[in-house]
C-alpha cells in the first residue's frame, strides 16, 4: 500500500499519536515531535531540544539522537502505508556537530530501499541548518510487506 502527500502525512501522524499514547520510551523522547511532511518513503519533522535530552556537558545526547534515527527510519517505512514497521537489525549513527537546549532539530528520513524482507533507511539530523548527525537504519519488514510467514 503506497501513500502520497496529505494521506501519507496523516497516516504517519496517526501512527505517531498511537506511539505517544503508549507512554513508553518513544513517547518520552518524542512527545513534542512535529511532523512537517511525508510522502511514500520520506518523512520530515522537527523537535525542540529539552533539558531531558541533554548529556552531562549540555549537548544533545547521542543516545537520543540514535533513537531519533530509529524512529525517523521507522516513520519513513510507515509512510508507505504500513501500520507496523518491523524490527531493527542494524543501526549506525555518525555525530558531526553539537546542539543543545533551546535549539530545534529537524530530521529528514528516507527509505533508500524497500526489499522483500529488509528496509534500508537514512536519517539526516540538522540544527540551525547545520547537519549534526546522520544515520542508517535497517529493519526486517517481511511480515509488514506480506513476505513473511504470518
Secondary structure, 3 states (H helix, E strand, C coil): CCCCHHHHHHHHHHHHHHHHHCCCHHHHHHCCCEEEEEECCEEEEEEECCHHHECCCCEECHHHHHHHHHHHHHHHHHCCCCCCCCEEEEEEEEECCCCECCCEEEEEEEEEEECCCEEEEEEEEEECCEEEEEEEEEEECCCCCCCCCC
